């Protein structure tokens, strides 16, 4: 049975969603605040997390950041009352897999959770970040550790999506990779996001891997196509 963690501080909505997911065959655990949600998420296994952003004790963003810092790759869908693009980008950058803006229909929410689970099951087909280390200028990119280092010191953390994108671009380094291919392998072909999500993540990645993000030397745009990665050297010293 699929185990789902539902984190929502509105009691009526929480109970309604618990009943909805239980009727769909999920084993549902609920939490009403960020602190208890983080405690249960770090001590028990879940297949998917549905996480409200506006929570007492700790916000959904804080919970999400802590989960990703703990290297948990469990799919997370954010529930938010905010419609601002910056808030959506923040969630994605912290490692969210999808988001739904309140008010929402329960059928849509259930469908998105199913889509997340399908994508997560397919991740074995995407390039893996594990034990991939390569160099971009002054920076050493360690995809297995989800970090960027300079002189052996961590200077940036990578979100799971950022690491996934870099893993794909590294696997096809020097070649142009279409936005659609990045979406398909990193987000999943049935993701509720479009090519702009790729562009937004590239902008964020350039701030982490380039000396001058506005004049990139490594993460390059191929106009009308997508992106390509120029690597100085890989783990074996080869470019």
N, C-alpha and C positions, 0 to 999 in steps of 0.2 A: 504494500500500500504506500502511495506517495505521501511523504510527511511534509506538511506545510506549516510554517510559522507565520502567524498573522499578528501584526503589531499595529494597534489602533486604540487611541485613547477615548474616542466617542463610544460609550457603552452600547447604545442601540445599534450603531453601524457595525461595531465589532461582533455582536451576537448575530446580527443578520448575515454578515459575511461568513461567520463560522458555520452557520446552518447551511448556507449556500454551498460552500466548499465541501462540507460533510456530505451533503446530498449528491455531490459529484464524485464521491468516493475517496476524498482526501482524509488523511489522519491529521486533524487540525489542532495545533497548540496556539493559545492566544497569550498576548502580553499587552498591558495597558500603558506602559511607559518605557522610555529608552533604556533605563538602567536594568530593569528586569528582562527586557528583550535581549540585551547584550549578554547578560548572564546565561540565559537559557540557550542562546545561539552558539555560545562558545563551549558549552558543556554537553550539548546533544546534537545529533545529526539531523539535518533537514535537507530535503530535496529542493526546496524553493522557499523564499522569504518574501512576504508582502508587507511592506514597511511604510507606515505613515511618516511624513516629514516633520509635521508639527506635533511634537510629543513633549510631555513633562519629563523632568529629570535630565534626559539627554535627547537631543534632536535626532531625527532620522538620519541626517547627514553625519552626525557624530557616530551613530551606531554603524552606519555603512563604512565610514573611514576605519573604525576599529576592526570590523570584520575583515576588510581587505588588508589592513596592516598585519592581521593574524594569519594571512595567506589563505583565508577561506574563499573558495571559488564558487560557493553556492549562489545560484541565480537570485538576484534581488530585483523586485519590482517596487518602485516608489509610488506612494499615493500622496499627491500634493494638491493643495488648493490654489497654488500659485501657477499662473499661466505665463509668467515672464520667461523669455528664452534663456536668460542668464541663469535662472534657477534650474532649468532643465539641463543646461550644459554642465553646471556644477555637479548635479547628480551623476551624469554620465562620466564626468572626469574622475569622480570619486570611486567609480566602479559599478554603478547601477547598470542593469541590463535592459531596463525599460522603465517607463513611468506612465501613470494615468492621472489626469487632472480631474479633481472633484468639481462638480458632481459627475458621476459616471454611471453607466449601466452595468449591472452585475454580469450580464451575458458577455459584454466586452471584456470585463476584468477576467472572467474565467477563461475566455478565449486567449487572452494575452498570457496568462499563466501557463496554459497548455503549450503555447508557442515557445515560451521560455524553456520549458522542459524538453521540447523537441530539439531546440537549438543546443541545449546543454548536452543532450545525448549524442549529438553529431560532432562535438568538439574534437573527437579523436581524429576526424578527417582533416582538421586544420593543422598548420604547422605548430609544433610545440615550442614553448619558450624555454623549457627545461635545459639547463646546462649550455645555453647559447650565449657566448660572450664575444663581442666584437668592439672595434675601436672606431670612433668618429672624431677626428681631430684630437683635442686634448681629453676627450671623454671616453671612458670605457663603459659600454652598455652591457649590463648583466641581466638578461631576461629571466633567468632562473631565480634571481634574487629580487627582481622587479625594482632595479635601481640603476642610477647613473652615477659613476664615480670619476673623480679627478684626483690624480696622485694617490689612488687607493682609498680615498675618503668619499663617502656617499654625499652627493650634493643634491640629488633629486630622487623622488620615488616615482615609479611607473604604476599606473592603474592596470588592471587586467586587460582592458580594451587596448590601452596604449602598448602593452607588451605583446598582445596578440597581433596588432598591426605591424609592429617592428619585426616580429617573428616571421610574418608572411613576406614583408619587404626584404628581410635578410635572406630568406630562402630563395628569393628571385632577384637578388641584388644586381644592380646594373640594368635591370629590365623594367619597362613600364608596367605597372599593375593597375588595372582598371578599378575605378571606384566600386563598380558593381561586384567585382570579384572580392574586394576587401569587405564589402557589406555581407556578401554571401558566406565567407569563411570566418569572419570575426563576429559579426552580429547574427548571421543566419539569414537565409533568403526570405523567410517569412517575418522578419523583424518589422516593427512598426516605426521604422526610421528610414530616412532617405539619404542620398549622397551627401547632403549638407552635414550630417553627423560625422562623416569621414573627414570633410574639410575642417570642421571645428576641432576634431582631435589632432589633425595635422598641425593646425595653428598652435595648439597647446604643446604638442610634442616638440615643435621647433624651439620653443622657449626653454626646453630641457636639454636638447641635444645639439643646438647650434650656438656658436659664439654670437652671431648676429641673426636673429630669427627673421629679420626683414630681407636679409641677403643670404639665404641658406646655401651651404656648400654640400650638404649630404642628403637631406630630405627634400627632394626636388619635385616641382610640379611639371607634369607633362600635359600641356594644355590640350583640353578636349579629350583626354584619356584618363589620367589619374596621377599616380606618383611613382617615383623610383628612388631607391636608396643607393648612395655611393659610399662604400665602406673602405676605410683605410686599410684595415687588416682584420682577419678573423682570429679564432683561438689558436690556429696553427701558424699564424704569422702571414698567411696568404691573403691577398686582397680579393 
